[in-house]
Amino acid sequence: AGPMPAPQCSGPGRDLLMLLLVLALSCNPSTAATASPSAPHIKPSYSFGRTFLGLDKCNACIGTSICKKFFKEEIRFDTWLSSRLKLPPSYLLSYSGNYTDDAKSWRLVDITRLTSKYRHDRADKRICTSLLKTKTCSLERALRRTHRFQKWLRAKRLTPDLVQGLSSPMLRCPSQRLLDRIVRRYAEVPDAGSIYMDHLTDRDKLRLLYTLSVNSHPILLQIFPDVEGWPFPRYLGSCGRLVVSASTRPLRDFYSAVPEVAADLALQLLAVLRSMGTNDLNYFFYFTHVDAGTFGVFSNGHLFIRDASTLGIIDKEEGSQLIDGQQEYKDIFSCLTVDCQSAFVSCNSIREKHSLVMVCQELLPKLLKGKFLQPVQEKIDSFLQHCADGLADDQSLNEAVAKLAELLKPLRSCDSRFAYRYPDCKYSDKY
């Protein structure tokens, strides 16, 4: 018998059969693969872990406002890039990275932890052992049970009693005006703007309390933004326990700078200290500690406060709403990064010259020592010693600093290395 003849299709039925055949071929992965001349290029990516970012600890964390940028690779740890794009070690306190909004232009950023991983781990263990008597636990469940957080849940407004005993220098002498500013400008919630906490969920309140308890640096960047003229780097957001802000080089990198750069940075440092004592909002900022990483310098030569974690604030308009006795209140939130036995500095003991003396002792000598010809260098050294001794009253010290500034001004130069004031310095006596 001969072969059976193939069935003949005609009319609408044949057209439908051909359409189904085309669709089947186009949707078949194996057919598509053989039709392609080469396999598609697979873009390497970070294998981001919740643990590295600290997301597994939320809501005992800072926030999640910038997490999408990490997962979309719009924030990259470029100094650690390899063929497999491995993440840097988790034990580091800070990382340099790059940030983009359009995948074309990139800018440098600093990615920092609130405190070292060792301190974070120790604090997490302390929360579990002291509150739930276990080695590991749900941090959020443990912290929610505390008396302090229950008060936060009931509160309509952030008041001084809710932050008493926290170790952050910013909150040692709190005013209601300062606390209202924190709530109104808290950037980890989408609809900030009110001094009342109605727009904060329970989760938001825990994140804010945790951040204030561990390190107030990101909060200071949010409530005193650079766009309003405050000497802080721009806050870009947070993810878990990582904060992202505009990049600066630490002042220590400039200790060996040429004389004209050293003179410029020293003058900027004095100007920042002056603005911390006298500003339009009547807040007095003071340092409890300074070191070579406290200040930083942007690529345009502009000096900023790089690490605000040791900054205290006194409201010259309202004063502090806490009496010294209230500062001694201690709970688990008081002890997340410091020894619970640490004594607080009395608000009344802070003087105007407080920060200036520390800077004259720790930073300016390293920046200016042996940089200039005599007799200018001798005069600079004399003023610095007078300042570092801290024996003079505030008025005498301010006069000495003013004389030091007059010595330094003509030692600067006006060129493109100082982009923050160039070319204005060619035409203005201000520079």
Residue pairs with C-beta under 8 A, 6 or more apart in sequence:
9 17
25 31
26 32
33 39
44 83
44 84
44 85
45 73
45 85
46 70
46 73
46 76
46 77
46 85
46 86
46 87
47 87
48 70
48 71
48 87
49 87
50 56
50 240
51 90
52 87
52 90
53 67
53 70
53 239
53 240
53 241
53 242
54 61
54 113
54 120
54 239
54 240
54 241
54 242
55 61
55 64
55 67
55 239
55 240
56 240
57 120
57 124
57 139
57 240
57 241
58 64
58 140
58 207
58 240
59 140
59 203
59 206
59 207
59 210
60 124
60 127
60 139
60 140
60 143
60 206
60 210
61 207
61 210
61 238
61 240
61 241
62 114
62 188
62 207
62 210
62 211
62 218
62 238
62 239
62 240
62 241
62 242
62 243
63 188
63 207
63 211
63 237
63 238
63 239
64 188
64 238
64 239
64 240
65 187
65 188
65 237
65 238
65 239
66 75
66 236
66 237
66 238
66 239
66 244
67 239
67 240
68 74
69 75
69 99
69 237
69 239
69 244
70 239
74 99
74 100
74 101
74 103
75 97
75 98
75 99
75 109
75 111
75 244
76 97
76 98
77 87
77 88
77 95
77 96
77 97
77 111
78 96
78 97
78 98
79 88
79 95
79 96
79 97
80 86
80 87
80 88
80 95
88 95
90 117
91 116
91 117
91 118
92 113
93 112
93 113
93 115
93 116
94 110
94 111
94 112
94 113
95 110
95 111
95 112
96 108
96 109
96 110
96 111
96 247
97 108
97 109
97 110
97 111
97 244
98 106
98 107
98 108
98 109
99 106
99 107
99 108
99 109
99 236
99 244
100 106
100 107
107 246
107 247
108 246
108 247
108 299
109 236
109 244
109 245
109 246
109 247
110 233
110 244
110 245
110 246
110 247
110 248
110 306
111 242
111 243
111 244
112 217
112 242
112 243
112 245
113 120
113 241
113 242
113 243
114 120
114 211
114 214
114 215
114 217
114 218
114 241
114 243
114 337
115 123
115 214
115 215
115 337
119 337
120 241
123 214
123 335
123 336
123 337
124 139
125 135
125 136
126 332
126 335
126 336
127 137
127 139
127 142
127 143
127 332
127 336
128 134
128 135
128 136
128 137
128 139
128 142
129 135
130 332
131 137
131 142
131 143
131 145
131 146
131 332
132 141
132 142
140 206
143 149
143 206
143 210
143 332
143 333
144 150
144 202
144 206
146 331
146 332
146 333
147 331
148 162
148 209
148 331
148 333
149 205
149 206
149 209
151 161
151 162
152 162
152 205
152 206
152 209
153 202
153 205
155 162
155 197
156 196
156 197
156 198
157 179
157 180
157 183
157 195
157 196
157 197
158 179
158 180
158 182
158 183
158 197
159 176
159 179
159 321
160 174
160 175
160 176
160 179
160 320
160 321
160 322
160 326
161 326
163 171
163 174
163 179
163 212
164 322
164 326
164 327
164 329
165 326
165 327
165 328
165 329
165 330
165 331
165 333
165 334
166 212
166 213
166 333
166 334
167 213
167 334
167 335
167 336
167 337
167 338
167 342
168 212
168 213
168 215
168 216
168 309
169 216
169 288
169 309
169 310
169 311
169 312
169 313
170 178
170 212
170 216
170 219
170 220
170 311
170 312
170 313
171 212
171 216
172 312
172 327
172 344
172 345
172 347
173 312
173 313
173 314
173 315
173 320
173 322
173 347
173 350
174 320
174 321
174 322
175 315
175 317
175 318
175 319
175 320
175 321
176 318
176 321
177 315
177 317
177 318
178 283
178 313
178 315
180 195
181 223
182 208
182 212
182 219
182 223
183 192
183 194
183 195
183 196
183 197
183 200
184 192
184 193
184 194
184 195
185 192
185 222
185 223
185 225
186 192
186 200
186 204
186 208
186 219
186 222
187 222
187 235
187 237
188 204
188 207
188 208
188 237
188 238
189 199
189 200
189 204
191 199
192 199
193 199
197 205
200 208
208 219
209 333
210 333
210 336
211 218
211 219
212 219
213 333
213 334
213 336
213 337
214 336
214 337
215 309
215 337
216 308
216 309
216 311
217 243
217 307
217 308
217 309
218 235
218 238
218 243
218 245
220 232
220 308
220 311
221 232
221 233
221 234
221 235
221 245
221 308
222 235
224 230
224 232
225 232
225 234
225 235
226 232
226 233
226 234
226 246
226 304
227 234
231 272
231 275
231 276
231 303
231 304
231 305
232 304
232 305
232 308
233 245
233 246
233 247
233 248
233 296
233 298
233 304
233 306
234 245
234 246
235 243
235 245
236 244
236 245
236 246
237 243
237 244
238 244
246 298
247 298
247 299
248 296
248 297
248 298
248 304
248 306
249 296
249 297
250 292
250 293
250 295
250 296
250 306
251 265
251 292
251 293
251 294
251 295
251 296
251 297
251 303
251 306
251 363
251 367
252 292
252 293
253 297
254 261
254 262
254 265
254 297
254 367
255 292
255 366
255 367
257 265
257 367
259 371
259 372
259 411
260 411
260 412
260 413
261 301
261 417
262 367
262 368
262 371
263 368
263 371
263 372
263 408
263 409
263 411
263 412
264 301
264 412
264 413
264 418
265 297
265 303
265 367
266 364
266 367
266 368
266 408
267 405
267 408
267 409
267 412
268 302
268 303
269 295
269 303
269 359
269 363
269 364
269 367
270 401
270 404
270 405
272 295
272 303
272 304
272 305
273 355
273 356
273 359
276 284
276 285
276 286
276 355
277 284
277 285
277 352
277 355
281 317
282 315
282 316
282 317
283 313
283 314
283 315
283 316
284 313
284 314
284 315
284 316
284 350
284 352
285 311
285 312
285 313
285 355
286 311
286 312
286 313
286 314
286 350
286 354
286 355
287 294
287 310
287 311
287 312
287 354
287 355
287 358
287 359
288 310
288 311
288 312
288 345
289 310
289 358
290 310
290 355
290 358
290 359
290 362
290 363
291 362
292 363
292 366
293 306
293 307
294 305
294 306
294 307
294 310
294 363
295 303
295 304
295 305
295 306
295 363
296 303
296 304
296 305
296 306
296 307
297 303
297 304
298 304
298 420
299 419
300 418
300 419
300 420
301 417
301 418
301 419
301 420
301 421
302 420
305 311
312 345
312 350
314 320
314 347
314 350
320 347
322 347
324 344
324 346
324 347
324 348
327 344
328 344
330 340
334 340
351 394
352 394
353 390
353 392
353 394
353 397
353 398
356 387
356 397
356 401
357 387
357 388
357 390
357 397
360 384
360 387
360 388
360 390
361 388
364 384
364 387
365 381
365 384
365 388
368 380
368 384
369 381
370 377
371 377
372 380
372 411
376 407
376 411
379 407
380 404
380 407
380 408
383 400
383 401
383 403
383 404
383 407
384 404
386 392
386 397
386 400
387 397
387 400
387 401
387 404
390 397
392 400
412 418
412 431
414 421
414 422
414 423
414 425
414 426
414 431
415 422
416 422
418 425
421 431
424 430
424 431
425 431
